[in-house]
Amino acid sequence: MSAKAILYIIVFVFTIWALDAVNINIIFKKNRVMQARIVYLLITISIVYPVTNFLWDFFLLTKK
């Protein structure tokens, strides 16, 4: 497994942990659990991708 893939997993775990502090259930209607989970996952992915790329680029720049 590549180092960038491991970084994706680490950032994914930290992002889910951080988003647990946010109560997004008040945004959704009652009995819309699946839709809330999908939005939660999409928010997580949209945070993980740029953060991982930033950390990876930062690592490569400081390596030189």
SESE-142104 format. One record per residue: residue number from 0; residue in one letter; x, y negated, z of N, C-alpha, C, O in turn. Coordinates in steps of 0.1 Angstrom, whole numbers. Each point is the difference from the previous one (the first is absolute). Last residue first. Layout:
REM residues N
NUM, A, X, Y, Z, X, Y, Z, X, Y, Z, X, Y, Z
...
END
This chain:
REM residues 64
63, K, 125, -182, -3, 11, -4, -8, 11, -7, 7, 10, -5, -5
62, K, -52, 20, 24, 9, 10, -1, 13, -4, -8, 10, 6, 2
61, T, -50, -32, 5, 9, -1, 11, 11, 11, -1, 10, -1, 7
60, L, -45, 0, -39, 7, -13, 0, 11, -1, 10, 11, -5, -2
59, L, -41, 42, 2, 9, 1, -11, 9, -13, -2, 11, 1, -3
58, F, -45, 1, 37, 11, 10, 3, 10, 0, -12, 12, 1, 3
57, F, -50, -26, -9, 8, -7, 10, 12, 10, 4, 11, -5, 1
56, D, -44, 21, -30, 8, -10, -7, 10, -7, 10, 11, -3, -3
55, W, -42, 34, 22, 10, 7, -9, 9, -10, -7, 12, 2, -1
54, L, -47, -19, 28, 10, 6, 8, 11, 7, -8, 11, -1, 3
53, F, -49, -17, -26, 8, -11, 6, 12, 6, 8, 11, -4, -1
52, N, -43, 34, -17, 9, -6, -10, 9, -11, 5, 11, -1, -4
51, T, -43, 19, 33, 10, 10, -3, 10, -5, -10, 12, 1, 1
50, V, -49, -27, 9, 9, 0, 11, 11, 10, -2, 12, -4, 2
49, P, -47, 0, -34, 9, -11, 0, 10, 0, 11, 11, -5, -1
48, Y, -43, 42, 0, 8, -1, -13, 9, -13, 0, 12, 2, -2
47, V, -43, 7, 38, 11, 9, 0, 9, -3, -12, 12, 0, 1
46, I, -54, -22, 5, 10, -5, 9, 13, 8, -2, 11, -6, 0
45, S, -49, 19, -23, 4, -13, -6, 10, -7, 9, 7, -9, -4
44, I, -26, 51, 17, 9, 2, -11, 5, -14, -6, 11, -1, -4
43, T, -42, 1, 40, 13, 5, 4, 9, 2, -11, 12, -4, 1
42, I, -55, -10, -10, 7, -11, 7, 14, 5, 4, 10, -7, -1
41, L, -39, 39, -17, 4, -9, -10, 8, -12, 6, 10, -5, -6
40, L, -30, 36, 35, 11, 6, -7, 5, -9, -11, 13, -1, -1
39, Y, -50, -13, 25, 11, 0, 9, 12, 6, -7, 11, -5, 2
38, V, -51, 6, -25, 5, -14, 0, 12, 0, 10, 10, -7, -3
37, I, -33, 47, 1, 7, -2, -13, 6, -14, 0, 11, -2, -5
36, R, -36, 14, 43, 12, 7, -1, 8, -2, -13, 12, -2, 0
35, A, -56, -16, 5, 10, -7, 9, 13, 6, 0, 11, -6, 0
34, Q, -46, 27, -24, 5, -12, -7, 10, -8, 9, 9, -6, -5
33, M, -29, 44, 24, 9, 4, -11, 5, -12, -7, 12, -1, -4
32, V, -44, -6, 38, 12, 4, 6, 10, 4, -11, 12, -5, 0
31, R, -59, -17, 7, 9, -1, -12, 14, 4, 4, 10, -7, -3
30, N, -50, 0, 32, 0, 13, -7, 7, -1, -13, -3, 7, -10
29, K, -8, -54, 28, -1, 12, 7, -1, 12, -9, -5, -1, -11
28, K, 30, -42, -7, -13, 3, 4, 0, 13, 8, 10, 7, -1
27, F, 34, -39, -1, -8, 9, -8, -14, 3, 6, -2, -3, 12
26, I, 37, -25, 7, -2, -5, -13, -10, 8, -8, -7, -5, -8
25, I, 24, 16, 52, -10, -11, 1, -3, -6, -14, -10, -7, -2
24, N, 44, 40, 10, -14, 6, 0, -11, -11, 0, -11, 3, -4
23, I, 61, -7, 8, -6, -3, -13, -15, 6, -1, -7, -2, -10
22, N, 47, -11, 47, -14, 6, 0, -6, -4, -13, -7, -11, -1
21, V, 61, 16, 17, -10, -8, -7, -14, 7, 0, 0, 12, -4
20, A, 41, 8, 20, -4, -11, 9, -10, -9, -5, -6, -9, 7
19, D, 25, 45, -32, -9, 5, 11, -4, -11, 9, -11, 1, 7
18, L, 44, -6, -41, -14, -3, -4, -10, 5, 10, -12, -4, 0
17, A, 58, 13, 6, -2, -15, 2, -15, -3, -4, -6, -8, 7
16, W, 21, 52, -14, 1, -3, 15, -4, -14, 2, -7, -3, 10
15, I, 12, 17, -54, -13, 5, 6, 0, -3, 15, -11, -3, 5
14, T, 50, -9, -27, -11, -8, -5, -13, 5, 6, -9, -8, 4
13, F, 48, 32, 4, 0, -12, 8, -11, -9, -4, -6, -7, 8
12, V, 12, 47, -33, -3, 3, 14, -1, -13, 9, -10, -2, 7
11, F, 25, -2, -52, -14, 4, 1, -5, 2, 14, -10, -4, 4
10, V, 56, -4, -12, -8, -13, 0, -15, 4, 0, -8, -8, 6
9, I, 37, 44, -8, 2, -7, 13, -8, -13, 0, -7, -3, 10
8, I, 8, 28, -50, -7, 8, 11, 1, -8, 13, -10, -1, 7
7, Y, 34, -16, -44, -14, -1, -2, -8, 7, 11, -10, -6, 5
6, L, 56, 12, -5, -3, -14, 5, -15, -3, -2, -7, -6, 8
5, I, 24, 46, -25, 0, 1, 15, -4, -14, 6, -8, -1, 9
4, A, 15, 4, -55, -12, 7, 3, -2, 1, 16, -11, -1, 5
3, K, 50, -18, -23, -11, -9, -2, -13, 7, 4, -9, -7, 5
2, A, 49, 32, -4, 0, -9, 11, -12, -10, -1, -6, -4, 10
1, S, 2, 53, -33, 9, -12, -1, -2, -9, 12, -10, 1, 7
0, M, 6, 54, -10, -8, -12, 0, 9, -12, 0, 10, -1, 7
END
